[in-house]
């Protein structure tokens, strides 16, 4: 493993950027890693280097096509074992990244995404093993028929081929993408950002060790991190070598890739998530759902960012708002929601007054903000129609939720709200590939073509028509 890391560093050391040039921050600095360059600015050396990576990935993808499930699962088992065996070195590498991130002023939300604890490493290993237990998505017969002329048609699932993934300070994505890519027969090219540089180097070494020991093409998983910003830009030009590009991160990063890539893009991740508390909602249920959706992990894309309260749901509204304040959530409220808050913030509302949330006036900008932190926009609405209108205006199409005891209102919400996931009486935090039984996810697609919602292995395949005949010719 150490030899693998040394080799990778040697291969690309001439193109390393300094940490100060490329460390991400909460405002989307990693998007600048990509958007600060355009295709005309990429040096010939880096363009050629990325082209070579893409060609190696293409060759590796052909080698993956013939692997059966047993072979792929052996490789995944080796990845899971490597993660558990490397706990000490992984946490050490991750601590280096965390220390560098704090010095560079990385936001609390990005630091949370970046951190790999013992529990998170074990969860990564377990998710790889869960993927092992899932059926092979390749070779599924989707439909078939025999034509009147005797031709036998079969439509089967096949891998996409080569996937490029550009993401921010999320080392878990390195494992998720590699595992899902291998099981679905796809080669992957990773650009993980400079904030997770040391952690991703270690994770890549673990993955490539597993590939080598199980006789799978090692270039089935490659990283272009050491090519820096220009490398990410060059990757977006590799149409024909890279089949699909998936950005995961903040709005700036995602939108830049969507708008500038020549490679087909699956848009993922941006989550301005709403929860609507209906007039007919149980106060305790509403409080538990909203507090969980906002506080269990505020840095992720399925965390709630806006709370809408029906004007006739005062009891539930007061219970929810007090619960949020007790949990340290800073509320941006309109004038009607403020009336449901206590005039003061007594210590009796929290065991630790220092952690008690603050209250400020909400702005139009707040409703369009994906906070990724303990911040929440709050408004009171007069009807379900008004709530749906608000969501339609500000939603990014990720996840939207309603809390209600009314079956008819729940059905209307489900029918009229347009999002990748619509949830009734549960936390928005369930919009997740692992929670949906997919093992892990490549991302949560917010578009409508090919894939929508959490993307597991099935979404990493396309189809092929197989036609078998006995000499038939067309008249």
Secondary structure, DSSP 8 states (H G I E B T S, - for coil): -HHHHHHHHHHHGGG---HHHH---TTTHHHHHHHT--GGGS-HHHHHHHHHHHHHHHHHHHHHTT--HHHHHHHHHHHHHHHHHTHHHHHHHHHHHHHHHHHTT--HHHHHHH---HHHHHHHHHHHHHHHTS---TT-EEEEEE-TTS-EEEEEEEE--EEEEEESS-HHHHHHHHHHHHHTT-EEEEE--GGGHHHHHHHHHHHHHHHHHTT--GGGEEE-GGGHHHHHHHHTT-BTTB-EEEEESSHHHHHHHHHH-SS-EE-B----EEEEE-SS--HHHHHHHHHHHHHS-TTSTTSEEEEEEETT-HHHHHHHHHHHHHTT-EEEE-HHHHTTS-SS--GGG-S-GGG---EEE--HHHHT----SSEEEEEEESSHHHHHHHHHHH--SSEEEEE-S-HHHHHHHHHH--SSEEEESS-GGG-STTTTTSSS-S-EE-SSSS--EE--SGGGEEEEEEEE-SS----
